Amino acid sequence: MLGIGRLLVSDAIMSFMWVWSSVIIKIFVHKVLGFSFHGFPAEIFRCSLSVLNMFFFAFLAKLTNGAAYNPLTVLSSAISGNFTTFLFTVGSRIPFQMHIGVSS
């Protein structure tokens, strides 16, 4: 039971972080580093930070033993699993992630 709660909390934290990560990358590139909004170097730097961000979230998923920021990846693993996992995912993980993502 403790693992289920930890998974839900990890999902919520990662969903919140995922929603805000692109905003933080844009603020970092344009405000802190001072790149222009429509420049090619800013676009390259922002895209490379976004790719690094995806690797960081893959590392976090590995670190938390299955937490996810994307409800579709959770749904695909639930469909291929057993019925209990499917009910837990559809009944609690996906609504919890959607609520955190919409509220942030």
Secondary structure, 3 states (H helix, E strand, C coil): CHHHHHHHHHHHHHHHHHHHHHHHHHHHHHHHCCCCCCCHHHHHHHHHHHHHHHHHHHHHHHHCCCCCCCHHHHHHHHHHCCHHHHHHHHHHHHHHHHHHHHHC
